Structures are given as structure tokens and as C-alpha cells.
Amino acid sequence: MELPPVTRPKPLVWTPERIEHWKRTGEKPGPVMVWTPELTGRFLDFVKDDWLYELWHSFIFLGPRRGEMAALP
């Protein structure tokens, strides 16, 4: 079976304007959103006492795919 080619959506960065829009409307600006280094640091600071901190840190800095993060074959 041959599948048709898929166009991947272009990732957008969470800017202050996009965050404000999301908070106001509940709508994500795009289907794929990425954090800035500052937002990543804020997230890690927020979860520093979480028992899964090492897991979050690994996900962020080692860059596994979604299936790997969910332990899917």
C-alpha cells in the first residue's frame, strides 16, 4: 500500500502575543507550537519538585519522538 504524501504543518513559536491570544480565546495559533528557551526554563522551574522532573528534562533536551515518549512500539 502506498500512502499519499503528507504536508507537515510549520511549527510556530509561542510569542507573548500568541500566548495572550490563546489565554483570551482558548484557541492555539497553530497545530504545532514550540517553546522559547525562556518558556522551557520556566516550565522546568515550575516542575522542579515533581517526581517526574528527570523525565520532563529528558524529553526536552534529548528530543524523543512522541511514540518514544509514550513507549509505543
PDB file of N, CA, C and O in Angstrom:
ATOM      1  N   MET A   1       0.840  -1.161   0.000  1.00  0.00           N
ATOM      2  CA  MET A   1       0.000   0.000   0.000  1.00  0.00           C
ATOM      3  C   MET A   1       0.891   1.231   0.000  1.00  0.00           C
ATOM      4  O   MET A   1       1.870   1.300   0.743  1.00  0.00           O
ATOM      5  N   GLU A   2       0.559   2.168  -0.807  1.00  0.00           N
ATOM      6  CA  GLU A   2       1.302   3.419  -0.860  1.00  0.00           C
ATOM      7  C   GLU A   2       0.405   4.554  -0.382  1.00  0.00           C
ATOM      8  O   GLU A   2      -0.705   4.746  -0.877  1.00  0.00           O
ATOM      9  N   LEU A   3       0.909   5.288   0.576  1.00  0.00           N
ATOM     10  CA  LEU A   3       0.142   6.402   1.123  1.00  0.00           C
ATOM     11  C   LEU A   3       0.503   7.696   0.403  1.00  0.00           C
ATOM     12  O   LEU A   3       1.635   7.868  -0.050  1.00  0.00           O
ATOM     13  N   PRO A   4      -0.459   8.598   0.302  1.00  0.00           N
ATOM     14  CA  PRO A   4      -0.156   9.882  -0.339  1.00  0.00           C
ATOM     15  C   PRO A   4       0.786  10.698   0.536  1.00  0.00           C
ATOM     16  O   PRO A   4       0.794  10.530   1.755  1.00  0.00           O
ATOM     17  N   PRO A   5       1.578  11.575  -0.066  1.00  0.00           N
ATOM     18  CA  PRO A   5       2.482  12.406   0.730  1.00  0.00           C
ATOM     19  C   PRO A   5       1.700  13.326   1.670  1.00  0.00           C
ATOM     20  O   PRO A   5       0.597  13.776   1.363  1.00  0.00           O
ATOM     21  N   VAL A   6       2.302  13.579   2.798  1.00  0.00           N
ATOM     22  CA  VAL A   6       1.669  14.426   3.814  1.00  0.00           C
ATOM     23  C   VAL A   6       2.491  15.694   3.968  1.00  0.00           C
ATOM     24  O   VAL A   6       3.720  15.651   4.022  1.00  0.00           O
ATOM     25  N   THR A   7       1.800  16.819   4.039  1.00  0.00           N
ATOM     26  CA  THR A   7       2.472  18.090   4.281  1.00  0.00           C
ATOM     27  C   THR A   7       2.442  18.363   5.780  1.00  0.00           C
ATOM     28  O   THR A   7       1.375  18.464   6.384  1.00  0.00           O
ATOM     29  N   ARG A   8       3.617  18.480   6.364  1.00  0.00           N
ATOM     30  CA  ARG A   8       3.682  18.751   7.793  1.00  0.00           C
ATOM     31  C   ARG A   8       3.430  20.231   8.059  1.00  0.00           C
ATOM     32  O   ARG A   8       3.901  21.093   7.317  1.00  0.00           O
ATOM     33  N   PRO A   9       2.676  20.520   9.135  1.00  0.00           N
ATOM     34  CA  PRO A   9       2.451  21.929   9.465  1.00  0.00           C
ATOM     35  C   PRO A   9       3.736  22.578   9.962  1.00  0.00           C
ATOM     36  O   PRO A   9       4.556  21.929  10.611  1.00  0.00           O
ATOM     37  N   LYS A  10       3.905  23.844   9.660  1.00  0.00           N
ATOM     38  CA  LYS A  10       5.082  24.578  10.112  1.00  0.00           C
ATOM     39  C   LYS A  10       4.911  24.946  11.584  1.00  0.00           C
ATOM     40  O   LYS A  10       3.897  25.537  11.954  1.00  0.00           O
ATOM     41  N   PRO A  11       5.889  24.606  12.430  1.00  0.00           N
ATOM     42  CA  PRO A  11       5.784  24.965  13.853  1.00  0.00           C
ATOM     43  C   PRO A  11       5.845  26.477  14.050  1.00  0.00           C
ATOM     44  O   PRO A  11       6.563  27.183  13.343  1.00  0.00           O
ATOM     45  N   LEU A  12       5.084  26.952  15.015  1.00  0.00           N
ATOM     46  CA  LEU A  12       5.096  28.366  15.392  1.00  0.00           C
ATOM     47  C   LEU A  12       5.636  28.485  16.808  1.00  0.00           C
ATOM     48  O   LEU A  12       5.415  27.601  17.635  1.00  0.00           O
ATOM     49  N   VAL A  13       6.338  29.565  17.091  1.00  0.00           N
ATOM     50  CA  VAL A  13       6.894  29.817  18.418  1.00  0.00           C
ATOM     51  C   VAL A  13       5.861  30.555  19.266  1.00  0.00           C
ATOM     52  O   VAL A  13       5.164  31.449  18.785  1.00  0.00           O
ATOM     53  N   TRP A  14       5.777  30.162  20.542  1.00  0.00           N
ATOM     54  CA  TRP A  14       4.896  30.857  21.476  1.00  0.00           C
ATOM     55  C   TRP A  14       5.486  32.234  21.791  1.00  0.00           C
ATOM     56  O   TRP A  14       6.403  32.351  22.604  1.00  0.00           O
ATOM     57  N   THR A  15       4.964  33.251  21.154  1.00  0.00           N
ATOM     58  CA  THR A  15       5.366  34.631  21.433  1.00  0.00           C
ATOM     59  C   THR A  15       4.394  35.209  22.467  1.00  0.00           C
ATOM     60  O   THR A  15       3.323  34.638  22.678  1.00  0.00           O
ATOM     61  N   PRO A  16       4.741  36.326  23.115  1.00  0.00           N
ATOM     62  CA  PRO A  16       3.803  36.928  24.078  1.00  0.00           C
ATOM     63  C   PRO A  16       2.435  37.233  23.455  1.00  0.00           C
ATOM     64  O   PRO A  16       1.407  37.067  24.113  1.00  0.00           O
ATOM     65  N   GLU A  17       2.417  37.671  22.209  1.00  0.00           N
ATOM     66  CA  GLU A  17       1.140  37.969  21.541  1.00  0.00           C
ATOM     67  C   GLU A  17       0.321  36.701  21.342  1.00  0.00           C
ATOM     68  O   GLU A  17      -0.893  36.705  21.546  1.00  0.00           O
ATOM     69  N   ARG A  18       0.976  35.625  20.946  1.00  0.00           N
ATOM     70  CA  ARG A  18       0.257  34.362  20.731  1.00  0.00           C
ATOM     71  C   ARG A  18      -0.235  33.774  22.043  1.00  0.00           C
ATOM     72  O   ARG A  18      -1.308  33.174  22.096  1.00  0.00           O
ATOM     73  N   ILE A  19       0.549  33.944  23.104  1.00  0.00           N
ATOM     74  CA  ILE A  19       0.121  33.463  24.419  1.00  0.00           C
ATOM     75  C   ILE A  19      -1.106  34.242  24.876  1.00  0.00           C
ATOM     76  O   ILE A  19      -2.059  33.660  25.394  1.00  0.00           O
ATOM     77  N   GLU A  20      -1.081  35.554  24.684  1.00  0.00           N
ATOM     78  CA  GLU A  20      -2.229  36.390  25.069  1.00  0.00           C
ATOM     79  C   GLU A  20      -3.480  35.987  24.281  1.00  0.00           C
ATOM     80  O   GLU A  20      -4.567  35.884  24.849  1.00  0.00           O
ATOM     81  N   HIS A  21      -3.324  35.763  22.991  1.00  0.00           N
ATOM     82  CA  HIS A  21      -4.450  35.332  22.153  1.00  0.00           C
ATOM     83  C   HIS A  21      -5.003  34.005  22.655  1.00  0.00           C
ATOM     84  O   HIS A  21      -6.219  33.839  22.748  1.00  0.00           O
ATOM     85  N   TRP A  22      -4.125  33.060  22.980  1.00  0.00           N
ATOM     86  CA  TRP A  22      -4.546  31.749  23.470  1.00  0.00           C
ATOM     87  C   TRP A  22      -5.286  31.875  24.802  1.00  0.00           C
ATOM     88  O   TRP A  22      -6.315  31.229  25.004  1.00  0.00           O
ATOM     89  N   LYS A  23      -4.765  32.708  25.716  1.00  0.00           N
ATOM     90  CA  LYS A  23      -5.421  32.898  27.012  1.00  0.00           C
ATOM     91  C   LYS A  23      -6.786  33.558  26.852  1.00  0.00           C
ATOM     92  O   LYS A  23      -7.729  33.229  27.572  1.00  0.00           O
ATOM     93  N   ARG A  24      -6.886  34.486  25.913  1.00  0.00           N
ATOM     94  CA  ARG A  24      -8.134  35.224  25.706  1.00  0.00           C
ATOM     95  C   ARG A  24      -9.199  34.371  25.026  1.00  0.00           C
ATOM     96  O   ARG A  24     -10.371  34.426  25.399  1.00  0.00           O
ATOM     97  N   THR A  25      -8.794  33.577  24.021  1.00  0.00           N
ATOM     98  CA  THR A  25      -9.776  32.864  23.202  1.00  0.00           C
ATOM     99  C   THR A  25      -9.804  31.358  23.428  1.00  0.00           C
ATOM    100  O   THR A  25     -10.801  30.704  23.121  1.00  0.00           O
ATOM    101  N   GLY A  26      -8.701  30.793  23.970  1.00  0.00           N
ATOM    102  CA  GLY A  26      -8.625  29.346  24.124  1.00  0.00           C
ATOM    103  C   GLY A  26      -8.202  28.628  22.848  1.00  0.00           C
ATOM    104  O   GLY A  26      -8.139  27.399  22.810  1.00  0.00           O
ATOM    105  N   GLU A  27      -7.911  29.403  21.800  1.00  0.00           N
ATOM    106  CA  GLU A  27      -7.518  28.819  20.513  1.00  0.00           C
ATOM    107  C   GLU A  27      -5.998  28.855  20.356  1.00  0.00           C
ATOM    108  O   GLU A  27      -5.363  29.890  20.560  1.00  0.00           O
ATOM    109  N   LYS A  28      -5.428  27.704  19.988  1.00  0.00           N
ATOM    110  CA  LYS A  28      -3.996  27.676  19.696  1.00  0.00           C
ATOM    111  C   LYS A  28      -3.773  28.374  18.360  1.00  0.00           C
ATOM    112  O   LYS A  28      -4.568  28.212  17.435  1.00  0.00           O
ATOM    113  N   PRO A  29      -2.695  29.148  18.254  1.00  0.00           N
ATOM    114  CA  PRO A  29      -2.415  29.851  16.996  1.00  0.00           C
ATOM    115  C   PRO A  29      -2.090  28.919  15.829  1.00  0.00           C
ATOM    116  O   PRO A  29      -2.272  29.291  14.670  1.00  0.00           O
ATOM    117  N   GLY A  30      -1.616  27.727  16.126  1.00  0.00           N
ATOM    118  CA  GLY A  30      -1.280  26.785  15.069  1.00  0.00           C
ATOM    119  C   GLY A  30      -1.331  25.366  15.607  1.00  0.00           C
ATOM    120  O   GLY A  30      -1.388  25.162  16.820  1.00  0.00           O
ATOM    121  N   PRO A  31      -1.310  24.372  14.704  1.00  0.00           N
ATOM    122  CA  PRO A  31      -1.392  22.985  15.162  1.00  0.00           C
ATOM    123  C   PRO A  31      -0.122  22.510  15.870  1.00  0.00           C
ATOM    124  O   PRO A  31      -0.181  21.595  16.692  1.00  0.00           O
ATOM    125  N   VAL A  32       1.018  23.117  15.563  1.00  0.00           N
ATOM    126  CA  VAL A  32       2.279  22.732  16.200  1.00  0.00           C
ATOM    127  C   VAL A  32       2.908  23.994  16.792  1.00  0.00           C
ATOM    128  O   VAL A  32       3.247  24.932  16.070  1.00  0.00           O
ATOM    129  N   MET A  33       3.057  23.998  18.112  1.00  0.00           N
ATOM    130  CA  MET A  33       3.607  25.151  18.808  1.00  0.00           C
ATOM    131  C   MET A  33       4.855  24.724  19.570  1.00  0.00           C
ATOM    132  O   MET A  33       4.898  23.631  20.136  1.00  0.00           O
ATOM    133  N   VAL A  34       5.885  25.598  19.586  1.00  0.00           N
ATOM    134  CA  VAL A  34       7.128  25.299  20.297  1.00  0.00           C
ATOM    135  C   VAL A  34       7.443  26.422  21.293  1.00  0.00           C
ATOM    136  O   VAL A  34       7.073  27.579  21.095  1.00  0.00           O
ATOM    137  N   TRP A  35       8.138  26.038  22.365  1.00  0.00           N
ATOM    138  CA  TRP A  35       8.514  26.983  23.395  1.00  0.00           C
ATOM    139  C   TRP A  35       9.818  27.678  23.058  1.00  0.00           C
ATOM    140  O   TRP A  35      10.660  27.140  22.338  1.00  0.00           O
ATOM    141  N   THR A  36       9.971  28.868  23.584  1.00  0.00           N
ATOM    142  CA  THR A  36      11.261  29.565  23.539  1.00  0.00           C
ATOM    143  C   THR A  36      12.123  28.980  24.665  1.00  0.00           C
ATOM    144  O   THR A  36      11.598  28.305  25.551  1.00  0.00           O
ATOM    145  N   PRO A  37      13.434  29.229  24.643  1.00  0.00           N
ATOM    146  CA  PRO A  37      14.259  28.773  25.772  1.00  0.00           C
ATOM    147  C   PRO A  37      13.777  29.323  27.119  1.00  0.00           C
ATOM    148  O   PRO A  37      13.846  28.628  28.133  1.00  0.00           O
ATOM    149  N   GLU A  38      13.289  30.571  27.131  1.00  0.00           N
ATOM    150  CA  GLU A  38      12.776  31.152  28.376  1.00  0.00           C
ATOM    151  C   GLU A  38      11.567  30.378  28.890  1.00  0.00           C
ATOM    152  O   GLU A  38      11.489  30.073  30.080  1.00  0.00           O
ATOM    153  N   LEU A  39      10.618  30.056  28.001  1.00  0.00           N
ATOM    154  CA  LEU A  39       9.434  29.304  28.419  1.00  0.00           C
ATOM    155  C   LEU A  39       9.808  27.902  28.876  1.00  0.00           C
ATOM    156  O   LEU A  39       9.220  27.380  29.823  1.00  0.00           O
ATOM    157  N   THR A  40      10.770  27.298  28.217  1.00  0.00           N
ATOM    158  CA  THR A  40      11.235  25.976  28.623  1.00  0.00           C
ATOM    159  C   THR A  40      11.814  26.029  30.034  1.00  0.00           C
ATOM    160  O   THR A  40      11.532  25.159  30.858  1.00  0.00           O
ATOM    161  N   GLY A  41      12.622  27.050  30.309  1.00  0.00           N
ATOM    162  CA  GLY A  41      13.185  27.222  31.645  1.00  0.00           C
ATOM    163  C   GLY A  41      12.114  27.457  32.692  1.00  0.00           C
ATOM    164  O   GLY A  41      12.199  26.931  33.801  1.00  0.00           O
ATOM    165  N   ARG A  42      11.106  28.245  32.345  1.00  0.00           N
ATOM    166  CA  ARG A  42      10.005  28.499  33.285  1.00  0.00           C
ATOM    167  C   ARG A  42       9.251  27.213  33.601  1.00  0.00           C
ATOM    168  O   ARG A  42       8.867  26.970  34.745  1.00  0.00           O
ATOM    169  N   PHE A  43       9.041  26.385  32.560  1.00  0.00           N
ATOM    170  CA  PHE A  43       8.362  25.096  32.785  1.00  0.00           C
ATOM    171  C   PHE A  43       9.188  24.215  33.716  1.00  0.00           C
ATOM    172  O   PHE A  43       8.656  23.638  34.664  1.00  0.00           O
ATOM    173  N   LEU A  44      10.499  24.113  33.442  1.00  0.00           N
ATOM    174  CA  LEU A  44      11.343  23.267  34.281  1.00  0.00           C
ATOM    175  C   LEU A  44      11.421  23.792  35.713  1.00  0.00           C
ATOM    176  O   LEU A  44      11.478  23.003  36.656  1.00  0.00           O
ATOM    177  N   ASP A  45      11.424  25.100  35.885  1.00  0.00           N
ATOM    178  CA  ASP A  45      11.382  25.672  37.236  1.00  0.00           C
ATOM    179  C   ASP A  45      10.075  25.306  37.933  1.00  0.00           C
ATOM    180  O   ASP A  45      10.063  25.020  39.130  1.00  0.00           O
ATOM    181  N   PHE A  46       8.980  25.316  37.183  1.00  0.00           N
ATOM    182  CA  PHE A  46       7.662  25.011  37.738  1.00  0.00           C
ATOM    183  C   PHE A  46       7.567  23.556  38.199  1.00  0.00           C
ATOM    184  O   PHE A  46       6.941  23.272  39.220  1.00  0.00           O
ATOM    185  N   VAL A  47       8.182  22.630  37.454  1.00  0.00           N
ATOM    186  CA  VAL A  47       8.074  21.202  37.782  1.00  0.00           C
ATOM    187  C   VAL A  47       9.291  20.667  38.541  1.00  0.00           C
ATOM    188  O   VAL A  47       9.464  19.453  38.651  1.00  0.00           O
ATOM    189  N   LYS A  48      10.134  21.559  39.063  1.00  0.00           N
ATOM    190  CA  LYS A  48      11.381  21.115  39.694  1.00  0.00           C
ATOM    191  C   LYS A  48      11.161  20.161  40.856  1.00  0.00           C
ATOM    192  O   LYS A  48      12.032  19.336  41.135  1.00  0.00           O
ATOM    193  N   ASP A  49      10.025  20.244  41.544  1.00  0.00           N
ATOM    194  CA  ASP A  49       9.746  19.346  42.667  1.00  0.00           C
ATOM    195  C   ASP A  49       8.862  18.169  42.272  1.00  0.00           C
ATOM    196  O   ASP A  49       8.511  17.345  43.116  1.00  0.00           O
ATOM    197  N   ASP A  50       8.506  18.088  41.011  1.00  0.00           N
ATOM    198  CA  ASP A  50       7.678  16.993  40.522  1.00  0.00           C
ATOM    199  C   ASP A  50       8.491  15.700  40.514  1.00  0.00           C
ATOM    200  O   ASP A  50       9.680  15.720  40.194  1.00  0.00           O
ATOM    201  N   TRP A  51       7.871  14.596  40.858  1.00  0.00           N
ATOM    202  CA  TRP A  51       8.600  13.328  40.894  1.00  0.00           C
ATOM    203  C   TRP A  51       9.016  12.872  39.497  1.00  0.00           C
ATOM    204  O   TRP A  51       9.851  11.977  39.361  1.00  0.00           O
ATOM    205  N   LEU A  52       8.446  13.476  38.468  1.00  0.00           N
ATOM    206  CA  LEU A  52       8.817  13.140  37.091  1.00  0.00           C
ATOM    207  C   LEU A  52       9.762  14.179  36.468  1.00  0.00           C
ATOM    208  O   LEU A  52       9.916  14.220  35.247  1.00  0.00           O
ATOM    209  N   TYR A  53      10.387  15.006  37.292  1.00  0.00           N
ATOM    210  CA  TYR A  53      11.246  16.064  36.765  1.00  0.00           C
ATOM    211  C   TYR A  53      12.296  15.533  35.795  1.00  0.00           C
ATOM    212  O   TYR A  53      12.492  16.107  34.724  1.00  0.00           O
ATOM    213  N   GLU A  54      12.967  14.454  36.152  1.00  0.00           N
ATOM    214  CA  GLU A  54      14.016  13.913  35.281  1.00  0.00           C
ATOM    215  C   GLU A  54      13.443  13.483  33.933  1.00  0.00           C
ATOM    216  O   GLU A  54      14.102  13.613  32.901  1.00  0.00           O
ATOM    217  N   LEU A  55      12.221  12.972  33.949  1.00  0.00           N
ATOM    218  CA  LEU A  55      11.566  12.570  32.702  1.00  0.00           C
ATOM    219  C   LEU A  55      11.288  13.795  31.824  1.00  0.00           C
ATOM    220  O   LEU A  55      11.578  13.783  30.628  1.00  0.00           O
ATOM    221  N   TRP A  56      10.724  14.853  32.424  1.00  0.00           N
ATOM    222  CA  TRP A  56      10.465  16.084  31.659  1.00  0.00           C
ATOM    223  C   TRP A  56      11.765  16.653  31.103  1.00  0.00           C
ATOM    224  O   TRP A  56      11.814  17.072  29.946  1.00  0.00           O
ATOM    225  N   HIS A  57      12.805  16.670  31.909  1.00  0.00           N
ATOM    226  CA  HIS A  57      14.103  17.196  31.490  1.00  0.00           C
ATOM    227  C   HIS A  57      14.635  16.388  30.299  1.00  0.00           C
ATOM    228  O   HIS A  57      15.127  16.955  29.324  1.00  0.00           O
ATOM    229  N   SER A  58      14.531  15.069  30.393  1.00  0.00           N
ATOM    230  CA  SER A  58      14.991  14.199  29.293  1.00  0.00           C
ATOM    231  C   SER A  58      14.194  14.444  28.020  1.00  0.00           C
ATOM    232  O   SER A  58      14.768  14.544  26.936  1.00  0.00           O
ATOM    233  N   PHE A  59      12.884  14.540  28.144  1.00  0.00           N
ATOM    234  CA  PHE A  59      12.047  14.791  26.965  1.00  0.00           C
ATOM    235  C   PHE A  59      12.454  16.080  26.268  1.00  0.00           C
ATOM    236  O   PHE A  59      12.512  16.140  25.040  1.00  0.00           O
ATOM    237  N   ILE A  60      12.734  17.107  27.058  1.00  0.00           N
ATOM    238  CA  ILE A  60      13.064  18.418  26.487  1.00  0.00           C
ATOM    239  C   ILE A  60      14.429  18.420  25.820  1.00  0.00           C
ATOM    240  O   ILE A  60      14.566  18.921  24.704  1.00  0.00           O
ATOM    241  N   PHE A  61      15.438  17.872  26.479  1.00  0.00           N
ATOM    242  CA  PHE A  61      16.795  18.016  25.979  1.00  0.00           C
ATOM    243  C   PHE A  61      17.290  16.867  25.107  1.00  0.00           C
ATOM    244  O   PHE A  61      18.283  17.028  24.397  1.00  0.00           O
ATOM    245  N   LEU A  62      16.630  15.722  25.139  1.00  0.00           N
ATOM    246  CA  LEU A  62      17.055  14.611  24.285  1.00  0.00           C
ATOM    247  C   LEU A  62      16.215  14.503  23.018  1.00  0.00           C
ATOM    248  O   LEU A  62      16.622  13.848  22.058  1.00  0.00           O
ATOM    249  N   GLY A  63      15.055  15.136  23.007  1.00  0.00           N
ATOM    250  CA  GLY A  63      14.234  15.228  21.806  1.00  0.00           C
ATOM    251  C   GLY A  63      13.661  13.935  21.261  1.00  0.00           C
ATOM    252  O   GLY A  63      13.740  13.701  20.055  1.00  0.00           O
ATOM    253  N   PRO A  64      13.078  13.071  22.115  1.00  0.00           N
ATOM    254  CA  PRO A  64      12.463  11.861  21.572  1.00  0.00           C
ATOM    255  C   PRO A  64      11.205  12.189  20.771  1.00  0.00           C
ATOM    256  O   PRO A  64      10.606  13.253  20.926  1.00  0.00           O
ATOM    257  N   ARG A  65      10.828  11.259  19.923  1.00  0.00           N
ATOM    258  CA  ARG A  65       9.577  11.414  19.173  1.00  0.00           C
ATOM    259  C   ARG A  65       8.402  11.071  20.097  1.00  0.00           C
ATOM    260  O   ARG A  65       8.596  10.462  21.149  1.00  0.00           O
ATOM    261  N   ARG A  66       7.188  11.463  19.702  1.00  0.00           N
ATOM    262  CA  ARG A  66       6.020  11.218  20.554  1.00  0.00           C
ATOM    263  C   ARG A  66       5.853   9.750  20.874  1.00  0.00           C
ATOM    264  O   ARG A  66       5.570   9.403  22.021  1.00  0.00           O
ATOM    265  N   GLY A  67       6.019   8.870  19.889  1.00  0.00           N
ATOM    266  CA  GLY A  67       5.874   7.438  20.129  1.00  0.00           C
ATOM    267  C   GLY A  67       6.881   6.910  21.123  1.00  0.00           C
ATOM    268  O   GLY A  67       6.568   6.015  21.908  1.00  0.00           O
ATOM    269  N   GLU A  68       8.086   7.450  21.101  1.00  0.00           N
ATOM    270  CA  GLU A  68       9.105   7.041  22.068  1.00  0.00           C
ATOM    271  C   GLU A  68       8.741   7.524  23.463  1.00  0.00           C
ATOM    272  O   GLU A  68       8.967   6.811  24.441  1.00  0.00           O
ATOM    273  N   MET A  69       8.180   8.724  23.570  1.00  0.00           N
ATOM    274  CA  MET A  69       7.801   9.248  24.869  1.00  0.00           C
ATOM    275  C   MET A  69       6.667   8.440  25.477  1.00  0.00           C
ATOM    276  O   MET A  69       6.604   8.269  26.694  1.00  0.00           O
ATOM    277  N   ALA A  70       5.775   7.944  24.634  1.00  0.00           N
ATOM    278  CA  ALA A  70       4.630   7.180  25.106  1.00  0.00           C
ATOM    279  C   ALA A  70       4.932   5.683  25.194  1.00  0.00           C
ATOM    280  O   ALA A  70       4.059   4.893  25.553  1.00  0.00           O
ATOM    281  N   ALA A  71       6.173   5.290  24.865  1.00  0.00           N
ATOM    282  CA  ALA A  71       6.613   3.895  24.883  1.00  0.00           C
ATOM    283  C   ALA A  71       5.825   3.040  23.897  1.00  0.00           C
ATOM    284  O   ALA A  71       5.542   1.873  24.171  1.00  0.00           O
ATOM    285  N   LEU A  72       5.473   3.614  22.763  1.00  0.00           N
ATOM    286  CA  LEU A  72       4.765   2.849  21.739  1.00  0.00           C
ATOM    287  C   LEU A  72       5.778   2.117  20.865  1.00  0.00           C
ATOM    288  O   LEU A  72       6.879   2.614  20.632  1.00  0.00           O
ATOM    289  N   PRO A  73       5.403   0.939  20.386  1.00  0.00           N
ATOM    290  CA  PRO A  73       6.345   0.214  19.520  1.00  0.00           C
ATOM    291  C   PRO A  73       6.545   0.901  18.180  1.00  0.00           C
ATOM    292  O   PRO A  73       7.307   0.414  17.345  1.00  0.00           O
TER     293      PRO A  73
END
